[in-house]
Amino acid sequence: MAVGARMVQRVSSTRMFGRIAPHVIPAMDRAVHRLTRGRVLLSATMLPGVILTATGAKSGQPRRTPLACMPEKGGSWVLIGSNFGRPGHPAWTGNLLRHPDANVNWKGRDIPVRARLLEGAEREAVWKAALKFWPPYASYQARVEREIRLFRLEPRG
């Protein structure tokens, strides 16, 4: 692993990053994604990313959220509801629980998907893969009492 990537992982594991990043990174991602008409997702320079469009659990309105993702063979994605190690589940996870049919923008393409919360042995296997993929997730989990939600998004139709 490159020295720069290790440094980014160390920084992203800190509590300070967890307090600041949720306010800065998504806003930057949304702006750059909009300006480049879906061709660039700034945070994807370190981790693959999607723009998730899900129906709001309370509002019923479309909610666009830039998220890091773990692409899987066969065209599915895993989303990790780490919330940067903050106490509550991120809002997008509640949206997917209530309305599992959503869309992702992946590399400029809009793809209809269905989300499924991973549980039990399947969740454990994917969690191990996620920790290899991005080790800071272990720091996030250690800081919170809740179990970080993992979702698999599979293309619909």
C-alpha positions in Angstrom: 0.0 0.0 0.0 1.3 3.5 -0.9 2.4 5.8 1.9 -0.2 8.4 0.9 -3.0 5.8 1.2 -1.8 4.7 4.7 -1.7 8.3 5.8 -5.2 9.0 4.5 -6.4 5.8 6.4 -4.8 7.0 9.6 -6.3 10.5 9.3 -9.7 9.1 8.4 -9.6 6.9 11.6 -9.4 9.9 13.9 -12.3 11.3 15.9 -11.5 14.8 14.5 -12.0 13.5 10.9 -15.3 11.9 12.1 -16.5 15.3 13.3 -15.5 17.3 10.3 -15.8 14.9 7.3 -19.6 14.4 7.3 -20.1 18.2 6.8 -17.4 18.7 4.2 -16.9 15.6 2.0 -20.6 15.0 0.9 -21.0 18.7 0.0 -17.8 18.7 -2.0 -18.8 15.4 -3.7 -22.3 16.7 -4.6 -20.9 19.9 -6.1 -18.1 18.3 -8.2 -20.5 15.5 -9.3 -23.0 18.1 -10.5 -20.4 20.3 -12.2 -18.9 17.3 -14.1 -22.3 15.9 -15.0 -21.7 12.7 -13.1 -18.2 12.0 -14.5 -16.2 12.8 -11.3 -16.8 12.0 -7.6 -14.0 13.7 -5.7 -13.9 11.2 -2.8 -13.6 8.3 -5.3 -9.9 9.3 -5.7 -9.3 7.2 -2.5 -12.3 4.8 -2.4 -14.8 3.9 -5.1 -18.0 5.9 -4.7 -21.6 6.1 -5.9 -24.3 8.8 -5.6 -27.2 7.0 -3.9 -30.7 8.4 -4.7 -33.2 6.9 -2.2 -36.6 7.9 -1.1 -36.6 9.6 2.2 -38.1 7.5 5.0 -40.0 10.4 6.5 -40.3 12.9 3.7 -41.0 10.6 0.8 -38.7 12.9 -1.3 -35.7 11.8 -3.3 -32.5 12.1 -1.3 -29.1 12.1 -3.0 -26.1 11.0 -1.0 -22.5 10.5 -2.1 -21.1 7.4 -0.5 -18.0 5.3 -0.6 -18.8 1.8 -1.8 -17.3 -1.6 -2.1 -17.9 -2.9 -5.7 -18.5 -6.6 -6.0 -18.0 -9.0 -8.9 -21.2 -9.4 -10.8 -22.2 -5.7 -10.6 -23.4 -5.3 -7.0 -22.2 -2.8 -4.4 -21.8 -2.9 -0.6 -22.6 0.3 1.3 -21.2 0.6 4.8 -23.3 2.8 7.2 -20.3 3.8 9.3 -21.3 7.5 9.6 -17.6 8.2 10.1 -17.8 6.5 13.5 -20.5 8.9 14.9 -23.1 7.4 17.3 -26.3 7.4 15.1 -27.0 5.4 12.0 -26.7 7.6 8.9 -30.1 8.8 7.5 -29.6 7.0 4.2 -29.7 3.6 6.0 -33.1 4.4 7.4 -34.2 5.4 3.9 -33.1 2.1 2.4 -34.7 0.1 5.2 -38.1 1.8 4.5 -37.7 2.1 0.7 -35.2 -0.6 -0.6 -35.7 0.4 -4.3 -33.2 3.1 -5.1 -30.8 4.3 -7.8 -27.0 4.7 -7.9 -24.9 6.8 -10.2 -21.8 4.7 -10.8 -19.2 6.2 -13.0 -21.7 8.5 -14.6 -24.4 5.9 -15.3 -27.7 5.8 -13.4 -28.6 2.2 -12.3 -31.8 1.1 -10.6 -31.0 -1.1 -7.6 -32.6 -2.9 -4.7 -30.9 -2.7 -1.3 -30.8 -5.5 1.2 -29.6 -5.2 4.8 -27.0 -7.9 5.5 -27.4 -9.9 8.6 -25.8 -13.0 10.3 -23.1 -15.0 8.7 -23.5 -13.1 5.4 -22.9 -9.8 7.2 -19.9 -11.2 9.0 -18.3 -12.3 5.8 -18.9 -9.0 4.1 -17.7 -7.1 7.2 -14.3 -9.0 7.1 -14.0 -8.1 3.4 -14.9 -4.4 4.2 -12.1 -4.3 6.9 -9.6 -5.5 4.3 -10.9 -3.0 1.8 -10.8 0.0 4.2 -9.3 -0.7 7.6 -10.6 2.5 9.2 -14.0 0.9 9.4 -12.7 -1.0 12.5 -12.0 2.3 14.2 -15.4 3.6 13.4 -17.0 0.4 14.8 -14.9 0.6 18.0 -16.2 4.1 18.7 -19.9 3.3 18.6 -22.2 0.9 20.4 -24.5 0.3 17.4 -23.7 -2.4 14.9 -22.7 -0.6 11.6 -25.3 -1.5 9.0 -24.1 -3.1 5.7 -26.3 -3.1 2.6 -25.8 -5.0 -0.7 -27.2 -3.1 -3.7 -28.1 -5.3 -6.6 -29.2 -4.0 -10.0 -33.0 -4.3 -10.6 -34.5 -5.6 -13.8 
